Amino acid sequence: MRTQMPVREEHARLAAGESDIAGRAVFAWVLVPAAGRMVHELAEGHDAHDAVDELRAAVRLLDRLGWPDDESGETRLTPDEAAVVRVAARSQLGRVVDSPRTGTLAGVLDALERGRR
């Protein structure tokens, strides 16, 4: 008889400055569009359950990363959360979210890639 060993999920770690930048990218590229989809679905009289779930997931992630203009701390992300942050950071790369006081989106992407190794 063979036993299955539980697979340990690898977590990505973001430093406080990286979490701050990631939070801004997630706000702009995940939360705002999710809120727009929810409002559109409701206005059209459609079932908004999926849109609400997407918005809730974005809010939970921002609660962990830190909301724009809040002080962020070090954040450990699950692989699913890291994937969302990676997409948001890549979408926002090169835009105004980069800040000399907190680092760059390239630094966030580097930190997420270190978490994959």
Legacy VTK file of the C-alpha trace (Angstrom):
# vtk DataFile Version 3.0
C-alpha trace
ASCII
DATASET POLYDATA
POINTS 117 float
0.000 0.000 0.000
1.292 3.392 -0.980
0.604 6.519 1.035
0.227 9.944 -0.431
2.365 12.663 1.065
0.620 16.008 1.229
1.979 18.486 -1.273
3.176 21.624 0.427
2.170 24.801 -1.361
5.067 27.126 -1.949
4.448 30.678 -0.883
5.844 33.834 -2.421
7.042 36.554 -0.085
6.826 40.243 -0.767
8.659 42.804 1.348
6.663 45.758 2.662
7.548 48.025 -0.275
6.797 45.275 -2.773
3.441 44.627 -1.077
2.639 48.328 -1.373
3.354 48.340 -5.117
1.516 45.031 -5.612
-1.514 46.402 -3.749
-1.671 49.404 -6.051
-1.463 47.169 -9.129
-4.148 44.814 -7.798
-6.384 47.780 -6.995
-6.059 49.204 -10.515
-6.081 45.990 -12.540
-8.215 43.608 -10.468
-10.513 45.415 -8.025
-11.676 48.301 -10.208
-12.549 46.067 -13.206
-14.267 43.543 -10.895
-16.394 46.312 -9.397
-17.275 47.526 -12.897
-18.338 44.032 -13.968
-20.503 43.662 -10.877
-22.235 47.002 -11.473
-22.770 46.130 -15.151
-24.251 42.705 -14.328
-26.599 44.202 -11.744
-27.639 47.071 -14.049
-28.439 44.589 -16.815
-30.485 42.454 -14.425
-28.125 39.485 -14.748
-27.012 37.114 -12.018
-24.002 38.873 -10.504
-22.859 35.990 -8.285
-19.591 35.388 -10.197
-18.826 39.103 -10.374
-19.468 39.473 -6.634
-17.163 36.511 -5.910
-14.445 38.092 -8.053
-14.831 41.416 -6.237
-14.696 39.711 -2.829
-11.509 37.861 -3.819
-9.917 41.158 -4.875
-10.888 42.772 -1.559
-9.439 39.833 0.418
-6.173 40.070 -1.522
-5.970 43.820 -0.942
-6.628 43.276 2.763
-3.517 41.068 2.794
-1.310 43.260 0.583
-2.476 46.600 1.913
-4.764 49.118 0.279
-3.359 52.132 -1.568
-2.217 54.789 0.892
-2.153 52.279 3.792
1.122 51.077 5.227
1.916 47.605 3.934
3.899 44.909 5.666
5.631 41.771 4.454
3.104 39.503 2.743
3.192 35.765 2.095
1.085 34.826 -0.903
-0.350 31.485 -1.902
0.407 30.368 -5.458
-3.065 31.494 -6.576
-2.653 34.921 -4.969
0.837 35.257 -6.470
-0.584 34.472 -9.919
-3.144 37.288 -9.567
-0.478 39.732 -8.382
1.820 38.657 -11.231
-0.859 39.389 -13.855
-1.717 42.740 -12.243
1.949 43.749 -11.982
2.674 42.807 -15.583
-0.393 44.760 -16.718
0.686 47.813 -14.765
4.430 47.548 -15.549
5.805 50.829 -16.795
2.910 52.925 -15.543
2.703 55.495 -12.745
2.412 52.908 -9.977
6.242 52.780 -9.690
7.428 54.910 -6.807
10.987 55.708 -5.734
10.071 55.320 -2.072
8.664 51.800 -2.346
10.381 50.143 -5.303
9.217 49.033 -8.707
6.885 46.530 -10.275
9.935 44.786 -11.722
11.006 44.181 -8.109
7.589 42.686 -7.322
7.847 40.370 -10.323
11.370 39.360 -9.268
10.122 38.538 -5.757
7.280 36.459 -7.167
9.682 34.568 -9.424
11.944 33.806 -6.430
8.883 32.293 -4.743
8.395 29.895 -7.657
11.881 28.398 -7.347
LINES 1 118
117 0 1 2 3 4 5 6 7 8 9 10 11 12 13 14 15 16 17 18 19 20 21 22 23 24 25 26 27 28 29 30 31 32 33 34 35 36 37 38 39 40 41 42 43 44 45 46 47 48 49 50 51 52 53 54 55 56 57 58 59 60 61 62 63 64 65 66 67 68 69 70 71 72 73 74 75 76 77 78 79 80 81 82 83 84 85 86 87 88 89 90 91 92 93 94 95 96 97 98 99 100 101 102 103 104 105 106 107 108 109 110 111 112 113 114 115 116
